[in-house]
């Protein structure tokens, strides 16, 4: 009888293959073997990739479960679901065939991973960027070949993303390597930038003039694909009706809490109180220093309270969001868990564009009011994504590499949960505006659940989605539109709110199990030490049972 393959050996082999075929992800994970490569999304390469994933799935399923430890048996199930999710994306969702933004994001992230992080000397990173720029026409050709009948909204966001990427190539890359004094490298880099810029620019013209006028396809996934995606991506087998019921219930509860608190603040219309709160915002151009100051206060609070362990490490840099990523409100970029030593992490906030009219700048900053910004900083940095990353480095350093097959519902659920948890634990206890900002952020995430379900399983239009965000989450027009449009190409951005609900249910059940011995710090540290896993796996590890309901 053949000897069963050890699961850690399989995971190492699978990660090695995924890093080879997805060099941008490899770099972001801290693996630099493929730093000079761009992804190959030609049709033959995609077909080969799907066959390879199928082969890995067969190998995984052939591992004898009797040879696995109890934790490995859970991890085997998690990795199998991740492989099926990857295959489902390529074969059924087919973003590579429907959305030009897919290619813009790959190119921008690939270049940015070398320009923004200092994991190697500037000259060495410039050579890698040079190689990637020379491969850019091939990536753009793949986009031309693959995308035939996209939805109109995908063409719109794709053009915007490509323009951001083009600006990054033309303006950000030269600044990123301005310290280099090797004229030969600089000359080659300039030539490659021109070639890459021309390829991207020509593709933008093609999208605008040839593709956009004929773009009539629907962005909707339909109920079956939507539910299957949620099940494979997040390990959550819940009908959309129940998800919608939970979201509507929580929306009503959160709106009532919002109105009650706002009414107490000014004794009148709660929306007037919110408007007054939103008027207290950084001036355009001042977002970065304000956010930096917030991080200092958040870390000090965590270090003084017994909430969660704060590992030592390098401080977080704060900067304005690069143009290619301005569709996000804020983001956290951290060096990968496989980096030999921790590098600089960057917290990006999206300030008003200097080229905007005054009124648009003002509207943008209203949604960046100080009350909301506190929640964003909690979500992205302390104790959200950045602190989670610091704990994850500890897990992967102990060879628990399977924890990298991360469901977004845990990653984003943890960060969104942290916003509420910090208020619960008394952060700026007497500042009602910060509590109001936290509730406002919760409203946005809850409306995301409702809008994405209705966009993809019913007949909700983008314009109707905009109204949901304006009327139910109190967003300004431009932010509401950005949120509604995101729901078309990011169909499971429900993970924030649903992930938080699953984490709150886990905490409640764990608290009942532990009784008087319950410690919030122990709960958080144990949870983060288990890595980024589906909630059913966390429940098995922490409660000894994964058959219970993960949602209230």
Phi and psi in degrees as a GROMACS rama.xvg file:
@    title "Ramachandran Plot"
@    xaxis  label "Phi"
@    yaxis  label "Psi"
@TYPE xy
-65.1658  148.589  UNK-2
-75.9976  133.024  UNK-3
-68.7898  141.085  UNK-4
-68.4669  131.015  UNK-5
-63.4348  137.851  UNK-6
-60.1726  -44.3339  UNK-7
-58.1108  -35.6209  UNK-8
-64.9461  -43.4877  UNK-9
-61.635  -45.5609  UNK-10
-61.9945  -41.6267  UNK-11
-59.2091  -44.7467  UNK-12
-66.1863  -43.3054  UNK-13
-63.6529  -45.6312  UNK-14
-61.7419  -39.7039  UNK-15
-60.363  -42.4374  UNK-16
-65.9255  -46.0632  UNK-17
-63.6884  -36.821  UNK-18
-67.9822  -33.4148  UNK-19
-69.6866  -41.2631  UNK-20
-86.0553  -16.9918  UNK-21
-126.727  71.2557  UNK-22
-60.8406  -28.5399  UNK-23
-65.9077  -44.057  UNK-24
-63.3682  -36.5415  UNK-25
-60.2685  -47.0714  UNK-26
-60.4978  -45.3761  UNK-27
-66.33  -25.0246  UNK-28
-80.1401  -11.131  UNK-29
94.8986  16.4079  UNK-30
-105.749  118.885  UNK-31
-110.66  17.1873  UNK-32
-65.33  -28.8186  UNK-33
-117.886  27.2132  UNK-34
-63.9664  -18.3967  UNK-35
-94.0905  7.17779  UNK-36
-111.576  149.792  UNK-37
-105.267  154.188  UNK-38
-60.6162  148.084  UNK-39
-103.778  108.382  UNK-40
-112.991  28.6916  UNK-41
-64.8094  156.579  UNK-42
-59.6272  -43.6018  UNK-43
-59.3875  -38.8839  UNK-44
-66.8844  -38.7279  UNK-45
-65.1477  -45.0583  UNK-46
-60.9289  -41.7218  UNK-47
-64.6892  -38.1605  UNK-48
-63.9406  -43.4288  UNK-49
-63.6879  -40.3872  UNK-50
-63.2275  -39.9991  UNK-51
-65.3581  -42.5037  UNK-52
-61.5744  -40.872  UNK-53
-61.4302  -40.5838  UNK-54
-64.7703  -41.6351  UNK-55
-63.5811  -38.3274  UNK-56
-63.7048  -41.8353  UNK-57
-62.1651  -43.9094  UNK-58
-58.5037  -44.2798  UNK-59
-63.6524  -42.0778  UNK-60
-71.4254  -18.7915  UNK-61
-83.2349  -10.0089  UNK-62
-67.5011  127.249  UNK-63
-67.0078  118.302  UNK-64
-63.4511  -24.0051  UNK-65
-67.8632  -19.7362  UNK-66
-89.735  -4.28447  UNK-67
-94.2711  146.606  UNK-68
-71.2473  164.162  UNK-69
-55.5005  -39.4548  UNK-70
-70.2356  -39.9922  UNK-71
-63.5389  -35.095  UNK-72
-62.5424  -38.7342  UNK-73
-68.1886  -41.5512  UNK-74
-66.2832  -34.9993  UNK-75
-59.6849  -44.5465  UNK-76
-63.3412  -40.7606  UNK-77
-65.0563  -46.379  UNK-78
-66.3216  -36.7418  UNK-79
-61.3719  -42.8064  UNK-80
-64.8995  -37.9778  UNK-81
-63.51  -41.4727  UNK-82
-63.8746  -42.8576  UNK-83
-63.9746  -36.8564  UNK-84
-63.4692  -42.7819  UNK-85
-63.5142  -42.3164  UNK-86
-65.553  -39.9306  UNK-87
-62.6057  -39.8889  UNK-88
-61.0052  -46.5766  UNK-89
-74.2399  -34.8711  UNK-90
-92.7261  -32.3267  UNK-91
-114.05  -48.9743  UNK-92
-72.7219  -43.5891  UNK-93
56.5932  47.0476  UNK-94
-56.7692  -35.8823  UNK-95
-61.6891  -18.4474  UNK-96
-106.057  -6.79317  UNK-97
-121.35  -23.6986  UNK-98
-133.601  112.714  UNK-99
-63.465  -21.6469  UNK-100
-59.9361  -30.9578  UNK-101
-52.8269  -45.142  UNK-102
-75.7436  -35.7976  UNK-103
-63.5516  -42.1339  UNK-104
-66.3818  -41.0892  UNK-105
-62.2368  -47.7951  UNK-106
-64.1343  -47.1312  UNK-107
-63.6644  -45.5844  UNK-108
-64.9804  -37.0039  UNK-109
-64.9044  -44.5868  UNK-110
-70.0936  -41.9163  UNK-111
-65.0389  -33.469  UNK-112
-62.5252  -25.1707  UNK-113
-92.0131  -31.2369  UNK-114
-82.6491  -33.4193  UNK-115
-91.8968  -31.6675  UNK-116
-99.6887  145.62  UNK-117
-107.231  50.4291  UNK-118
-79.0454  -5.24061  UNK-119
-152.101  162.246  UNK-120
-56.3584  151.926  UNK-121
-56.8483  -40.0858  UNK-122
-62.8491  -42.5334  UNK-123
-66.0051  -42.638  UNK-124
-67.0257  -33.4032  UNK-125
-64.5883  -37.975  UNK-126
-64.3476  -37.5043  UNK-127
-67.2419  -41.5386  UNK-128
-63.247  -39.8805  UNK-129
-56.419  -46.0229  UNK-130
-62.064  -43.5269  UNK-131
-64.4633  -40.8322  UNK-132
-62.6705  -37.3839  UNK-133
-69.003  -22.894  UNK-134
-90.1893  -7.21936  UNK-135
-59.8995  -43.4049  UNK-136
-57.2736  -34.2451  UNK-137
-65.5216  -42.2207  UNK-138
-64.6794  -41.7763  UNK-139
-65.7515  -36.1313  UNK-140
-64.519  -38.0546  UNK-141
-61.7769  -40.0709  UNK-142
-61.9973  -43.8794  UNK-143
-60.732  -43.2504  UNK-144
-70.9222  -36.5433  UNK-145
-85.7251  -38.4026  UNK-146
-89.9069  110.616  UNK-147
-113.807  -47.7117  UNK-148
-130.927  71.1633  UNK-149
-82.3819  158.99  UNK-150
-66.0622  148.351  UNK-151
-59.0133  -40.222  UNK-152
-64.6452  -31.9368  UNK-153
-69.6538  -34.8432  UNK-154
-65.8226  -42.2558  UNK-155
-59.5237  -52.6318  UNK-156
-70.3298  -29.2308  UNK-157
-65.6561  -42.6753  UNK-158
-62.4087  -44.0349  UNK-159
-60.8609  -43.2961  UNK-160
-66.9169  -40.3333  UNK-161
-64.8101  -38.0103  UNK-162
-64.3852  -40.4886  UNK-163
-62.5842  -41.7225  UNK-164
-64.3519  -41.0968  UNK-165
-61.7988  -42.3475  UNK-166
-65.5087  -35.7457  UNK-167
-63.4637  -43.7286  UNK-168
-63.9744  -44.4672  UNK-169
-76.1647  -34.6733  UNK-170
-114.607  -44.361  UNK-171
-75.459  -42.317  UNK-172
-61.0741  -45.8506  UNK-173
-58.5899  -38.3419  UNK-174
-68.855  -35.5415  UNK-175
-64.0039  -29.484  UNK-176
-117.148  27.4194  UNK-177
-69.5352  -17.4356  UNK-178
-80.8955  -11.4105  UNK-179
-73.2159  135.715  UNK-180
-113.225  9.5836  UNK-181
-82.5831  104.525  UNK-182
-64.5283  -30.5569  UNK-183
-65.3072  -46.6768  UNK-184
-64.6949  -43.3774  UNK-185
-62.5347  -38.6266  UNK-186
-65.9021  -45.9817  UNK-187
-63.137  -38.7359  UNK-188
-64.5923  -41.9069  UNK-189
-63.5315  -42.0953  UNK-190
-63.908  -43.2828  UNK-191
-67.7438  -34.8045  UNK-192
-62.6281  -41.847  UNK-193
-62.4927  -45.0853  UNK-194
-63.3638  -45.5216  UNK-195
-66.0274  -41.7526  UNK-196
-61.7395  -40.9005  UNK-197
-64.6084  -39.4321  UNK-198
-64.5249  -44.7723  UNK-199
-67.8445  -43.6021  UNK-200
-61.0243  -42.1093  UNK-201
-64.9364  -34.979  UNK-202
-69.5015  -37.184  UNK-203
-60.8265  -45.4283  UNK-204
-59.9698  -41.0794  UNK-205
-63.058  -43.0738  UNK-206
-63.7421  -42.3265  UNK-207
-69.6321  -42.9542  UNK-208
-95.1006  -31.0836  UNK-209
-107.779  -38.6972  UNK-210
-89.6317  -48.6196  UNK-211
-56.0272  -44.8811  UNK-212
-62.1275  -22.6556  UNK-213
-108.368  5.65041  UNK-214
-77.7451  107.346  UNK-215
-127.339  -1.45553  UNK-216
-68.3165  156.988  UNK-217
-86.4116  143.014  UNK-218
-83.5943  -11.9808  UNK-219
-69.5826  138.658  UNK-220
-81.9031  -32.0516  UNK-221
88.8455  158.458  UNK-222
-60.658  -46.8874  UNK-223
-61.5554  -48.9216  UNK-224
-66.2386  -37.9245  UNK-225
-62.8135  -49.045  UNK-226
-65.3685  -37.9381  UNK-227
-66.9511  -37.3454  UNK-228
-64.1369  -44.5284  UNK-229
-61.9442  -39.9967  UNK-230
-67.7127  -45.4438  UNK-231
-74.4732  -42.0381  UNK-232
-72.1342  -40.4435  UNK-233
-116.249  -3.06434  UNK-234
65.488  31.9896  UNK-235
-120.823  104.751  UNK-236
-98.2735  77.4037  UNK-237
-129.544  128.364  UNK-238
-60.1897  151  UNK-239
-62.1439  -30.4867  UNK-240
-60.5679  -40.423  UNK-241
-70.5943  -40.7189  UNK-242
-59.6674  -41.3473  UNK-243
-66.4842  -41.0856  UNK-244
-61.7322  -44.1241  UNK-245
-62.6519  -44.6921  UNK-246
-64.2637  -42.6792  UNK-247
-66.3324  -39.1805  UNK-248
-61.8784  -49.2607  UNK-249
-67.4775  -33.3797  UNK-250
-62.5913  -45.6498  UNK-251
-62.1315  -44.2001  UNK-252
-63.2912  -43.292  UNK-253
-70.4769  -38.219  UNK-254
-63.1744  -39.3562  UNK-255
-64.3995  -42.0885  UNK-256
-64.5205  -39.597  UNK-257
-62.6173  -48.8541  UNK-258
-65.1848  -40.2918  UNK-259
-62.6434  -47.2277  UNK-260
-66.336  -43.1614  UNK-261
-64.4182  -37.6683  UNK-262
-64.8912  -36.3587  UNK-263
-69.1921  -24.6673  UNK-264
-74.3338  -34.3082  UNK-265
-133.401  3.69003  UNK-266
67.6246  15.7035  UNK-267
-138.215  -137.594  UNK-268
-66.3583  124.234  UNK-269
-61.1411  -31.6685  UNK-270
-70.9792  -28.2674  UNK-271
-66.791  -39.6962  UNK-272
-63.5094  -39.9534  UNK-273
-67.424  -39.4378  UNK-274
-62.0181  -39.516  UNK-275
-66.3582  -40.7405  UNK-276
-62.7728  -42.0765  UNK-277
-67.7022  -25.309  UNK-278
-71.4816  -13.753  UNK-279
-91.8748  87.8254  UNK-280
-138.995  160.185  UNK-281
-62.9639  150.644  UNK-282
-71.7991  151.628  UNK-283
-52.8808  132.174  UNK-284
93.1733  -8.00942  UNK-285
-109.791  7.03502  UNK-286
-64.5998  -41.2005  UNK-287
-62.4264  -52.4532  UNK-288
-63.0787  -33.5383  UNK-289
-66.5883  -44.593  UNK-290
-63.4164  -37.9132  UNK-291
-62.329  -40.5185  UNK-292
-66.4066  -36.8501  UNK-293
-61.3583  -40.4806  UNK-294
-60.9632  -39.2197  UNK-295
-60.7932  -43.1478  UNK-296
-68.9086  -40.2994  UNK-297
-64.3976  -45.6793  UNK-298
-63.7121  -41.2644  UNK-299
-60.6234  -42.356  UNK-300
-61.0272  -45.8818  UNK-301
-63.9993  -38.8313  UNK-302
-69.2221  -25.9379  UNK-303
-88.7585  -18.4973  UNK-304
-107.604  155.485  UNK-305
-94.6506  70.2786  UNK-306
-109.487  -48.9109  UNK-307
-160.655  148.791  UNK-308
-68.8407  132.171  UNK-309
-107.703  100.159  UNK-310
-62.3704  151.166  UNK-311
-74.6362  150.468  UNK-312
177.106  179.128  UNK-313
-69.3176  149.118  UNK-314
-66.8402  161.49  UNK-315
-89.6608  129.663  UNK-316
-82.4135  151.112  UNK-317
-121.839  133.98  UNK-318
-151.435  167.525  UNK-319
-74.1681  139.358  UNK-320
-57.8947  130.253  UNK-321
-59.7942  153.122  UNK-322
-56.9527  -36.4469  UNK-323
-67.8975  -15.3606  UNK-324
-117.353  17.3692  UNK-325
-72.7219  -4.70405  UNK-326
-71.9692  -13.9319  UNK-327
-91.0041  151.727  UNK-328
-78.6688  -40.7971  UNK-329
-160.921  158.904  UNK-330
-156.866  158.411  UNK-331
-119.877  120.134  UNK-332
-109.206  117.191  UNK-333
-121.53  143.854  UNK-334
-59.0986  148.861  UNK-335
-66.9668  159.681  UNK-336
-66.4107  -16.4284  UNK-337
-95.2912  4.01391  UNK-338
-61.0864  140.608  UNK-339
-65.5497  -28.2933  UNK-340
-146.801  148.256  UNK-341
-59.8791  135.662  UNK-342
-110.756  -169.43  UNK-343
-75.3065  128.007  UNK-344
-96.236  148.686  UNK-345
-126.618  126.152  UNK-346
-100.247  112.717  UNK-347
-99.2009  134.042  UNK-348
-122.877  142.262  UNK-349
-96.0645  92.977  UNK-350
-72.7659  167.957  UNK-351
-62.8937  138.166  UNK-352
-69.019  128.008  UNK-353
-57.872  -24.3114  UNK-354
-82.2135  -8.7648  UNK-355
-70.5764  154.149  UNK-356
-63.9764  157.636  UNK-357
-56.5354  -41.6076  UNK-358
-65.7482  -38.2415  UNK-359
-68.3057  -38.3453  UNK-360
-60.9965  -45.4023  UNK-361
-60.8009  -44.9582  UNK-362
-62.4854  -41.8121  UNK-363
-61.1662  -43.4723  UNK-364
-72.4353  -21.9989  UNK-365
-59.4642  -38.5792  UNK-366
-81.5057  -1.35995  UNK-367
-111.462  29.1158  UNK-368
-58.4077  158.503  UNK-369
-60.3611  -37.5515  UNK-370
-61.6931  -43.6956  UNK-371
-70.6431  -38.8584  UNK-372
-61.293  -34.1955  UNK-373
-59.2931  -44.1057  UNK-374
-66.0141  -38.1801  UNK-375
-63.6385  -43.52  UNK-376
-66.3126  -37.7535  UNK-377
-61.3754  -43.6528  UNK-378
-65.3887  -48.0499  UNK-379
-81.4753  -31.5623  UNK-380
-122.675  -80.1872  UNK-381
-117.996  118.794  UNK-382
-101.83  32.1548  UNK-383
-83.1085  -122.546  UNK-384
-58.8085  -44.5197  UNK-385
-65.782  -45.9953  UNK-386
-64.3235  -37.6768  UNK-387
-58.4604  -43.5934  UNK-388
-61.2065  -40.3225  UNK-389
-62.0889  -39.5785  UNK-390
-69.8502  -36.8329  UNK-391
-63.1987  -36.2939  UNK-392
-58.5051  -37.7001  UNK-393
-63.9577  -40.416  UNK-394
-67.4301  -48.767  UNK-395
-68.2809  -27.0485  UNK-396
-68.3388  -16.3763  UNK-397
-98.3635  19.7652  UNK-398
71.305  17.7168  UNK-399
-86.3261  63.0839  UNK-400
-71.4435  -20.5742  UNK-401
-63.4232  -18.7316  UNK-402
-69.1311  -8.33704  UNK-403
-79.3739  -10.6745  UNK-404
-84.8225  73.476  UNK-405
-90.8007  129.487  UNK-406
-81.2569  138.812  UNK-407
-64.7115  -26.8456  UNK-408
-64.1126  -29.0864  UNK-409
-80.9978  -45.8544  UNK-410
-59.004  -52.3547  UNK-411
-79.6594  -30.6025  UNK-412
-62.5196  -42.3836  UNK-413
-60.4246  -48.5726  UNK-414
-63.8654  -40.4671  UNK-415
-71.328  -38.012  UNK-416
-59.0938  -38.3361  UNK-417
-60.4521  -32.6465  UNK-418
-60.158  -46.7832  UNK-419
-72.1745  -41.7188  UNK-420
-61.1716  -39.8297  UNK-421
-63.4545  -39.1377  UNK-422
-66.2041  -43.4349  UNK-423
-56.9069  -36.5004  UNK-424
-86.4873  5.38225  UNK-425
96.288  16.1838  UNK-426
-64.6423  123.849  UNK-427
45.3854  56.1482  UNK-428
-51.709  -35.8672  UNK-429
-92.4869  3.64442  UNK-430
-97.7465  96.1521  UNK-431
-68.5507  -24.7688  UNK-432
-65.0475  -37.4165  UNK-433
-66.3989  -40.0418  UNK-434
-62.5389  -40.3575  UNK-435
-64.2032  -39.3696  UNK-436
-63.9672  -38.8356  UNK-437
-63.7636  -42.1358  UNK-438
-65.0889  -37.7825  UNK-439
-63.011  -42.1774  UNK-440
-64.6822  -37.4576  UNK-441
-63.7817  -37.7091  UNK-442
-61.811  -42.8527  UNK-443
-59.3712  -47.788  UNK-444
-64.8546  -35.4312  UNK-445
-69.8634  -39.9447  UNK-446
-65.5971  -31.9405  UNK-447
-57.2754  -43.2309  UNK-448
-59.1194  -48.0633  UNK-449
-65.7068  -46.9777  UNK-450
-66.3343  -44.2844  UNK-451
-67.3519  -36.4621  UNK-452
-65.0664  -45.4575  UNK-453
-71.3765  -32.6645  UNK-454
-64.4008  -40.6412  UNK-455
-100.706  -17.2916  UNK-456
-119.43  -9.11992  UNK-457
-124.19  -148.664  UNK-458
-122.269  27.577  UNK-459
-61.6656  136.514  UNK-460
-92.0588  165.383  UNK-461
-61.6948  -40.643  UNK-462
-63.054  -39.08  UNK-463
-66.9731  -34.8179  UNK-464
-63.3986  -40.2173  UNK-465
-58.365  -42.8092  UNK-466
-64.6725  -37.3241  UNK-467
-58.3187  -46.2607  UNK-468
-69.2723  -34.2641  UNK-469
-73.2014  -45.8837  UNK-470
-86.0033  -30.2712  UNK-471
-103.689  -23.4418  UNK-472
-117.57  0.801106  UNK-473
62.5769  34.3698  UNK-474
-85.1891  154.454  UNK-475
-72.3938  163.148  UNK-476
-54.8253  -50.179  UNK-477
-65.4503  -40.9695  UNK-478
-68.7485  -39.2807  UNK-479
-62.2282  -40.0151  UNK-480
-67.4701  -41.9664  UNK-481
-60.353  -41.2991  UNK-482
-65.4482  -45.7964  UNK-483
-65.7071  -41.0591  UNK-484
-65.613  -37.6111  UNK-485
-60.0777  -34.2272  UNK-486
-60.2395  -23.6949  UNK-487
-74.5105  -38.7338  UNK-488
-105.367  -6.30776  UNK-489
-124.831  70.1813  UNK-490
-64.9072  -17.8162  UNK-491
-110.912  36.3005  UNK-492
-77.01  14.0023  UNK-493
-73.1944  -10.8326  UNK-494
-61.8752  -26.6627  UNK-495
-61.8557  -57.042  UNK-496
-74.6404  -41.9519  UNK-497
-66.6126  -38.6138  UNK-498
-61.8813  -42.166  UNK-499
-62.803  -41.8861  UNK-500
-63.1775  -40.1421  UNK-501
-67.0151  -35.3453  UNK-502
-70.6436  -40.7024  UNK-503
-62.6491  -38.3708  UNK-504
-65.9967  -41.1749  UNK-505
-62.6996  -43.8798  UNK-506
-62.569  -42.3192  UNK-507
-61.674  -46.0457  UNK-508
-67.4727  -37.7458  UNK-509
-67.1352  -38.5478  UNK-510
-63.5611  -41.9212  UNK-511
-64.7054  -37.8367  UNK-512
-66.9748  -41.7842  UNK-513
-81.5518  -26.4039  UNK-514
63.4103  -133.473  UNK-515
-66.7201  -18.328  UNK-516
-80.6415  -3.22685  UNK-517
-61.7297  134.002  UNK-518
-131.02  126.469  UNK-519
-62.6776  -41.0103  UNK-520
-62.6813  -43.4823  UNK-521
-62.465  -41.6181  UNK-522
-58.932  -50.2151  UNK-523
-64.7103  -45.5541  UNK-524
-64.8482  -39.7511  UNK-525
-66.2032  -43.2215  UNK-526
-60.0485  -48.9516  UNK-527
-69.8634  -29.8917  UNK-528
-68.6694  -19.1173  UNK-529
-81.924  -5.30096  UNK-530
82.5301  -173.623  UNK-531
-91.6816  97.4169  UNK-532
-130.249  163.059  UNK-533
-61.9679  156.035  UNK-534
-66.0551  -28.6837  UNK-535
-62.355  -34.6298  UNK-536
-73.3722  -40.9112  UNK-537
-60.7403  -39.0639  UNK-538
-65.5696  -38.442  UNK-539
-65.0656  -42.4046  UNK-540
-71.4256  -36.089  UNK-541
-98.6138  -24.7178  UNK-542
-115.576  -11.6798  UNK-543
78.2409  10.6741  UNK-544
-153.036  130.963  UNK-545
-115.362  15.9127  UNK-546
-94.4245  -12.1408  UNK-547
-73.76  168.198  UNK-548
-72.0476  128.873  UNK-549
-83.7738  -12.3002  UNK-550
-126.035  147.881  UNK-551
